[in-house]
């Protein structure tokens, strides 16, 4: 399997040969069958995609290009500092995991780090023994609190969701 760079280099070589009137696959003069070759057509399709990507980026205003390239950079893993922890204000009473995650992410508010997710919190709670998986009659998996969960203030709450359940 070729890397992206190797694929670009090969596509460039194909184009250079074709510009010289040489079939890049056989080394002979270009004829009608050259342009009907599947590998040549795939090369052209690939080059069109690369050029389209470049045109799209070129059409963006400079600030958008910066944001676009910034989003493509790898972010650091999620972590929270002591100062950020002090910013967190938990609501009174019951709190959904998703609400807790939103509050934490608002306190962190750093584009250089990945955001905390509800799945990460749920996975951590399960690993610590506060949640367990259970399958219902329809085969859907749910998380249930363990006895240990009550010791840290977690409790079940029945509510009515947007779809009535």
N, C-alpha and C positions, 0 to 999 in steps of 0.2 A: 504494500500500500504506500503510495507516494504521500509525502508531506505537502502542505499547502504551498510552500516555497518551491518544492520540486515540480509540482503540478504547474505553477506559474512559469517556471523556467522551460518546461517542456512545451507549454502552449506558445510561449514566445518563440521558441525554436521552430515550431510548426509554421507560425506566421512568417518568420524570416525566410524560411525555405520556400513557402508559397509565393512570397513577394518576388523571389528570384526565379519563379517559374519552375521550381523543383518540387516533386511530390516528396514530402518529408518521410513517408513510410517506405518508399521504394528507391528514392534517389534518382528516378527518371523524370523526364519532362512532364509537366502537369497536363492531364487530359480530362475529359468529362468524367471518367470513372473516379478520379481523385476526389472530386467534390461530392461524390455519392458514397464515399467510404464512411462507414459508421464512426470510426475513430476520429476522422477529420470533423464530422458533424458534431460529435461530442465536444471536441476541442473548441469549435466555434460557439457552441451553447455555453460552455464554461466561460469563455472570454466575454461573452455578452453579459453574463451574470456579474463578473468582476467589474466590467466597465459600468454597468448599471449601478453597482454599489458606489463606485467612485463618483459617478454623476450625481447620485443622491446626496452624498457628503458634500460635493462641490456646490450644490444648490442651497445648502443650509447656511444661514448667517454664521459668522465666525463664533459667536457665543454658543450657538447650538452645536457646532462641531466640537467645541471644547467639552460641552456636556455629554455629547454622544461618546466621545473617546473616554471621558471620565467614567461613564457608566460601564464601559467595557473592561476597565481595570479591575483586578481582583481586589475584593475588600478583605479587610482583616476579620478574623473570627470575632463573634460577639464576646464582649467582656464589659464589666461595669466597675467603675472606680468608686471609692468611698464617697467622694464629693457628689457623684451622680446618685448614689444610694440615698444620700441625705435629701435630695430633691424629690424623691418619690413620696407622694401623699396618697395613701390607700383610702378608698371610700369606706364609709361606715356600713356595716352589715355585709350581706352576701356580695360576692364579686366573682364574675365569670373569669375563667382563665384568659379568654380573649381580651377582656377589659384590663386585666392585670398586665398582660403583654403590651397592650397599647400604652398604659401608664409608664411602664419601664422604658419602652422605646422613645417615648416623649422626653423622659428624663435624660436619656443617653444622647439622642439627636446628633449622631455623628455619621456623616456620609462615607467615612473611611472604613467603617465597621459594618458587618452584616447585622441585620436586625434580628432581634429575638423573635422566635415563632412560638405559636401555641403548641405545635407538635414537639418542639424541643423541651418545653416545660412539662408537657404530659409524659414524654419519654423519661425525663429526669425523675418525675414523681413516681413513675412505675419502677424505675431502677432502685429508688430509695425504699420501695415497699409500701408506698401510700396509695397506689392504684393497682388494680388487676384487670385483665381482660376477661370479658365474658361474652359468649355468643347467645343471641336471642333465638326464638323459634324460627325466624325468617333467615337466619344465618348471618345477621349483621353483628359486627363486633362492637361492643360498648366498653367503656372504662367504668369501673366501680371502685368506690373508696374502700379501703381496708380498715380494720379496727385501728391500726396504727395512725391512719390519717386524722382521726379525731383528736389525737394527742397534740397535733400541731395546728388545730383550729379549722381543719377542712371538714365540710359537711355537705350532705346532699340537699338539694333544694328542688322542689317540683315547680315548674313554671309552664306557662303556655307560650309557645313559640309563634312565629309568624304564620306557620301552617297549622296551628291549632294543637300541636302535640307537645 
